[in-house]
Amino acid sequence: MADNAAGPGPDAESAERDGGKHQRKQRSFWKELPILIGIALVLALLIKTFLVQAFSIPSASMENTLQEGDRVLVDKLTPWFGSEPARGEVVVFHDPGGWLGETVPANSNPVTSTIQTALSFIGLMPSAEEKDLIKRVIAVGGDTVECKGTGPVTVNGKALNEPYIYPGNTPCGDKPFGPIKVPKGRIWVMGDHRQDSLDSRYHQDLKGNGTVSVNEVVGRAIVVAWPVNRWSTLPVPSTFDQPGINAAGAELPVVGGLAGALPLVMLRRRRLIYKDGRLINKVR
């Protein structure tokens, strides 16, 4: 009888505790949904700000490499580590001032405008107010670039073989220029569709003389992500790897080599002075 009068045993108490925990852990899907959406939006915003961002190609200035309406992914991470644009890269940059003319009028539909603003804020849609351009870097700070007659374009005296140029176009695109010395911290950019691109050649009368500050560069376009049948990477053409094109830094390896060799020469001379503890060669 005493056993029957006793309260619930340990097993019953444990079951009640487990049941209570189970009930507390359960949460309505509709209560979790706003949290999940919030996390997704924060992650999308962080990715847009620090990693990659999608951009829409608005014109034919980069054909046939990029078609109007293509979506490209732009690497925004490497500039955070001090990386600057290199020759041959396709880059997105803010309007340096006066390149795009007047701002395109905003969407008059308030609902559509609000949706576009929200999606552009997290990087899922281009902003209607952004004034960005996309071109190929031809020369960087310290380079001398020019194009005479029908071409070719030369960088530091080296002629560029440019297979990416739109078929039927000339390297100069009927707009010869130079020689131009690109200032440090700036780049000279040109579209692949030379006869349909208002690039550095056409803005030499503006601030920067047609060059773009590296501070205006958003990042490097690395891949065509949309449409699916256009998917491709955007590598640097081999013409920019030819020997001698880096004239601005051509003396650096020589100086560096001499600096690195000097300690070895001094060490060898000391070994010649002392060998097996005996002075065999005295340097005067």
Contacts in CASP RR format, 6 or more apart in sequence:
PFRMAT RR
TARGET T0000
AUTHOR 0000-0000-0000
METHOD contacts of the structure
MODEL  1
MADNAAGPGPDAESAERDGGKHQRKQRSFWKELPILIGIALVLALLIKTF
LVQAFSIPSASMENTLQEGDRVLVDKLTPWFGSEPARGEVVVFHDPGGWL
GETVPANSNPVTSTIQTALSFIGLMPSAEEKDLIKRVIAVGGDTVECKGT
GPVTVNGKALNEPYIYPGNTPCGDKPFGPIKVPKGRIWVMGDHRQDSLDS
RYHQDLKGNGTVSVNEVVGRAIVVAWPVNRWSTLPVPSTFDQPGINAAGA
ELPVVGGLAGALPLVMLRRRRLIYKDGRLINKVR
8 16 0 8 1.000
41 122 0 8 1.000
44 122 0 8 1.000
44 123 0 8 1.000
44 124 0 8 1.000
45 121 0 8 1.000
45 122 0 8 1.000
45 123 0 8 1.000
47 53 0 8 1.000
48 76 0 8 1.000
48 122 0 8 1.000
48 123 0 8 1.000
49 76 0 8 1.000
50 76 0 8 1.000
50 77 0 8 1.000
50 80 0 8 1.000
51 75 0 8 1.000
51 76 0 8 1.000
51 77 0 8 1.000
52 73 0 8 1.000
52 74 0 8 1.000
52 75 0 8 1.000
52 76 0 8 1.000
52 77 0 8 1.000
52 222 0 8 1.000
53 73 0 8 1.000
53 74 0 8 1.000
53 76 0 8 1.000
53 123 0 8 1.000
53 218 0 8 1.000
54 71 0 8 1.000
54 72 0 8 1.000
54 73 0 8 1.000
54 74 0 8 1.000
54 123 0 8 1.000
54 124 0 8 1.000
54 126 0 8 1.000
54 225 0 8 1.000
55 71 0 8 1.000
55 72 0 8 1.000
55 74 0 8 1.000
55 92 0 8 1.000
55 126 0 8 1.000
55 132 0 8 1.000
55 134 0 8 1.000
55 221 0 8 1.000
56 69 0 8 1.000
56 70 0 8 1.000
56 71 0 8 1.000
56 126 0 8 1.000
57 66 0 8 1.000
57 67 0 8 1.000
57 68 0 8 1.000
57 69 0 8 1.000
57 70 0 8 1.000
57 71 0 8 1.000
57 72 0 8 1.000
57 134 0 8 1.000
58 68 0 8 1.000
58 69 0 8 1.000
59 68 0 8 1.000
59 196 0 8 1.000
60 67 0 8 1.000
60 68 0 8 1.000
60 193 0 8 1.000
60 196 0 8 1.000
61 134 0 8 1.000
61 135 0 8 1.000
61 191 0 8 1.000
61 192 0 8 1.000
61 193 0 8 1.000
61 196 0 8 1.000
61 197 0 8 1.000
61 198 0 8 1.000
61 199 0 8 1.000
62 90 0 8 1.000
62 134 0 8 1.000
62 135 0 8 1.000
62 136 0 8 1.000
62 191 0 8 1.000
62 192 0 8 1.000
62 193 0 8 1.000
62 197 0 8 1.000
63 166 0 8 1.000
63 192 0 8 1.000
63 193 0 8 1.000
63 196 0 8 1.000
64 164 0 8 1.000
64 166 0 8 1.000
64 167 0 8 1.000
64 192 0 8 1.000
64 193 0 8 1.000
65 90 0 8 1.000
65 136 0 8 1.000
65 164 0 8 1.000
65 192 0 8 1.000
65 234 0 8 1.000
66 72 0 8 1.000
66 90 0 8 1.000
66 134 0 8 1.000
66 192 0 8 1.000
66 221 0 8 1.000
66 224 0 8 1.000
67 230 0 8 1.000
70 224 0 8 1.000
70 226 0 8 1.000
70 227 0 8 1.000
70 230 0 8 1.000
71 224 0 8 1.000
71 225 0 8 1.000
71 226 0 8 1.000
71 227 0 8 1.000
72 90 0 8 1.000
72 92 0 8 1.000
72 134 0 8 1.000
72 221 0 8 1.000
72 222 0 8 1.000
72 223 0 8 1.000
72 224 0 8 1.000
72 225 0 8 1.000
72 234 0 8 1.000
73 221 0 8 1.000
73 222 0 8 1.000
73 223 0 8 1.000
73 225 0 8 1.000
74 92 0 8 1.000
74 218 0 8 1.000
74 219 0 8 1.000
74 220 0 8 1.000
74 221 0 8 1.000
74 222 0 8 1.000
75 219 0 8 1.000
75 220 0 8 1.000
75 221 0 8 1.000
75 222 0 8 1.000
76 218 0 8 1.000
76 219 0 8 1.000
78 219 0 8 1.000
78 220 0 8 1.000
79 217 0 8 1.000
79 219 0 8 1.000
84 140 0 8 1.000
84 185 0 8 1.000
84 214 0 8 1.000
84 217 0 8 1.000
85 91 0 8 1.000
85 137 0 8 1.000
85 140 0 8 1.000
85 187 0 8 1.000
85 214 0 8 1.000
85 217 0 8 1.000
85 219 0 8 1.000
85 220 0 8 1.000
86 137 0 8 1.000
86 140 0 8 1.000
86 236 0 8 1.000
86 240 0 8 1.000
87 137 0 8 1.000
87 138 0 8 1.000
87 139 0 8 1.000
87 140 0 8 1.000
87 143 0 8 1.000
87 155 0 8 1.000
87 236 0 8 1.000
87 240 0 8 1.000
87 245 0 8 1.000
88 136 0 8 1.000
88 137 0 8 1.000
88 138 0 8 1.000
88 236 0 8 1.000
88 237 0 8 1.000
88 240 0 8 1.000
89 136 0 8 1.000
89 137 0 8 1.000
89 220 0 8 1.000
89 221 0 8 1.000
89 236 0 8 1.000
90 134 0 8 1.000
90 135 0 8 1.000
90 136 0 8 1.000
90 137 0 8 1.000
90 220 0 8 1.000
90 221 0 8 1.000
90 234 0 8 1.000
91 134 0 8 1.000
91 135 0 8 1.000
91 136 0 8 1.000
91 137 0 8 1.000
91 187 0 8 1.000
91 189 0 8 1.000
91 217 0 8 1.000
91 218 0 8 1.000
91 219 0 8 1.000
91 220 0 8 1.000
91 221 0 8 1.000
92 132 0 8 1.000
92 133 0 8 1.000
92 134 0 8 1.000
92 217 0 8 1.000
92 218 0 8 1.000
92 219 0 8 1.000
92 220 0 8 1.000
92 221 0 8 1.000
93 132 0 8 1.000
93 133 0 8 1.000
93 134 0 8 1.000
93 135 0 8 1.000
93 189 0 8 1.000
93 212 0 8 1.000
93 216 0 8 1.000
93 217 0 8 1.000
93 218 0 8 1.000
93 219 0 8 1.000
94 131 0 8 1.000
94 132 0 8 1.000
94 133 0 8 1.000
94 216 0 8 1.000
94 218 0 8 1.000
95 131 0 8 1.000
95 132 0 8 1.000
95 133 0 8 1.000
96 203 0 8 1.000
96 206 0 8 1.000
96 207 0 8 1.000
96 208 0 8 1.000
96 210 0 8 1.000
96 212 0 8 1.000
96 213 0 8 1.000
96 216 0 8 1.000
97 206 0 8 1.000
97 207 0 8 1.000
98 203 0 8 1.000
98 206 0 8 1.000
99 133 0 8 1.000
99 198 0 8 1.000
99 203 0 8 1.000
99 206 0 8 1.000
100 131 0 8 1.000
100 133 0 8 1.000
103 129 0 8 1.000
103 131 0 8 1.000
104 128 0 8 1.000
106 113 0 8 1.000
106 128 0 8 1.000
106 129 0 8 1.000
107 113 0 8 1.000
107 116 0 8 1.000
107 128 0 8 1.000
113 128 0 8 1.000
116 125 0 8 1.000
116 127 0 8 1.000
116 128 0 8 1.000
117 127 0 8 1.000
117 128 0 8 1.000
119 125 0 8 1.000
120 126 0 8 1.000
120 127 0 8 1.000
120 128 0 8 1.000
120 130 0 8 1.000
132 218 0 8 1.000
134 221 0 8 1.000
135 189 0 8 1.000
135 190 0 8 1.000
135 191 0 8 1.000
135 197 0 8 1.000
135 199 0 8 1.000
135 200 0 8 1.000
136 164 0 8 1.000
136 189 0 8 1.000
136 190 0 8 1.000
136 191 0 8 1.000
136 192 0 8 1.000
137 187 0 8 1.000
137 188 0 8 1.000
137 189 0 8 1.000
138 145 0 8 1.000
138 153 0 8 1.000
138 155 0 8 1.000
138 160 0 8 1.000
138 187 0 8 1.000
138 188 0 8 1.000
138 189 0 8 1.000
138 190 0 8 1.000
138 200 0 8 1.000
139 145 0 8 1.000
139 155 0 8 1.000
139 180 0 8 1.000
139 182 0 8 1.000
139 187 0 8 1.000
139 188 0 8 1.000
140 182 0 8 1.000
140 185 0 8 1.000
140 186 0 8 1.000
140 187 0 8 1.000
140 188 0 8 1.000
140 248 0 8 1.000
141 182 0 8 1.000
141 183 0 8 1.000
141 184 0 8 1.000
141 185 0 8 1.000
141 186 0 8 1.000
141 187 0 8 1.000
141 248 0 8 1.000
142 181 0 8 1.000
142 182 0 8 1.000
142 183 0 8 1.000
142 184 0 8 1.000
142 248 0 8 1.000
143 155 0 8 1.000
143 156 0 8 1.000
143 181 0 8 1.000
143 182 0 8 1.000
143 188 0 8 1.000
143 247 0 8 1.000
143 248 0 8 1.000
144 155 0 8 1.000
144 156 0 8 1.000
144 157 0 8 1.000
144 179 0 8 1.000
144 180 0 8 1.000
144 181 0 8 1.000
144 182 0 8 1.000
144 247 0 8 1.000
145 153 0 8 1.000
145 154 0 8 1.000
145 155 0 8 1.000
145 177 0 8 1.000
145 178 0 8 1.000
145 179 0 8 1.000
145 180 0 8 1.000
145 182 0 8 1.000
145 188 0 8 1.000
146 153 0 8 1.000
146 154 0 8 1.000
146 177 0 8 1.000
146 178 0 8 1.000
146 179 0 8 1.000
146 180 0 8 1.000
147 153 0 8 1.000
147 154 0 8 1.000
147 171 0 8 1.000
147 172 0 8 1.000
147 176 0 8 1.000
147 177 0 8 1.000
147 178 0 8 1.000
148 172 0 8 1.000
148 176 0 8 1.000
148 178 0 8 1.000
149 170 0 8 1.000
149 172 0 8 1.000
149 176 0 8 1.000
150 170 0 8 1.000
150 171 0 8 1.000
150 172 0 8 1.000
151 170 0 8 1.000
151 171 0 8 1.000
151 172 0 8 1.000
151 176 0 8 1.000
152 159 0 8 1.000
152 160 0 8 1.000
152 161 0 8 1.000
152 162 0 8 1.000
152 171 0 8 1.000
153 159 0 8 1.000
153 160 0 8 1.000
153 162 0 8 1.000
153 171 0 8 1.000
153 172 0 8 1.000
153 190 0 8 1.000
154 160 0 8 1.000
155 245 0 8 1.000
156 244 0 8 1.000
156 245 0 8 1.000
156 246 0 8 1.000
156 247 0 8 1.000
156 248 0 8 1.000
157 247 0 8 1.000
158 242 0 8 1.000
158 244 0 8 1.000
158 245 0 8 1.000
160 171 0 8 1.000
160 239 0 8 1.000
160 240 0 8 1.000
161 239 0 8 1.000
162 171 0 8 1.000
162 237 0 8 1.000
162 239 0 8 1.000
163 237 0 8 1.000
164 192 0 8 1.000
164 237 0 8 1.000
165 171 0 8 1.000
165 192 0 8 1.000
165 193 0 8 1.000
165 194 0 8 1.000
166 192 0 8 1.000
166 193 0 8 1.000
166 194 0 8 1.000
166 195 0 8 1.000
166 196 0 8 1.000
169 193 0 8 1.000
169 194 0 8 1.000
169 195 0 8 1.000
170 194 0 8 1.000
170 195 0 8 1.000
171 194 0 8 1.000
172 194 0 8 1.000
172 201 0 8 1.000
173 194 0 8 1.000
173 195 0 8 1.000
174 194 0 8 1.000
174 195 0 8 1.000
175 194 0 8 1.000
175 201 0 8 1.000
175 202 0 8 1.000
177 201 0 8 1.000
177 204 0 8 1.000
180 188 0 8 1.000
180 204 0 8 1.000
180 209 0 8 1.000
180 211 0 8 1.000
182 188 0 8 1.000
182 211 0 8 1.000
183 208 0 8 1.000
183 211 0 8 1.000
185 213 0 8 1.000
185 214 0 8 1.000
186 208 0 8 1.000
186 211 0 8 1.000
186 212 0 8 1.000
186 213 0 8 1.000
186 214 0 8 1.000
187 211 0 8 1.000
187 212 0 8 1.000
187 214 0 8 1.000
187 217 0 8 1.000
188 200 0 8 1.000
188 210 0 8 1.000
188 211 0 8 1.000
188 212 0 8 1.000
189 199 0 8 1.000
189 200 0 8 1.000
189 212 0 8 1.000
190 197 0 8 1.000
190 199 0 8 1.000
190 200 0 8 1.000
190 201 0 8 1.000
191 197 0 8 1.000
191 199 0 8 1.000
200 210 0 8 1.000
200 211 0 8 1.000
200 212 0 8 1.000
201 210 0 8 1.000
203 210 0 8 1.000
204 210 0 8 1.000
220 234 0 8 1.000
221 234 0 8 1.000
222 233 0 8 1.000
222 234 0 8 1.000
223 231 0 8 1.000
223 232 0 8 1.000
223 233 0 8 1.000
223 234 0 8 1.000
224 230 0 8 1.000
224 231 0 8 1.000
224 232 0 8 1.000
224 233 0 8 1.000
224 234 0 8 1.000
225 231 0 8 1.000
244 250 0 8 1.000
269 283 0 8 1.000
272 280 0 8 1.000
272 281 0 8 1.000
273 279 0 8 1.000
273 280 0 8 1.000
273 281 0 8 1.000
273 282 0 8 1.000
273 283 0 8 1.000
274 280 0 8 1.000
END
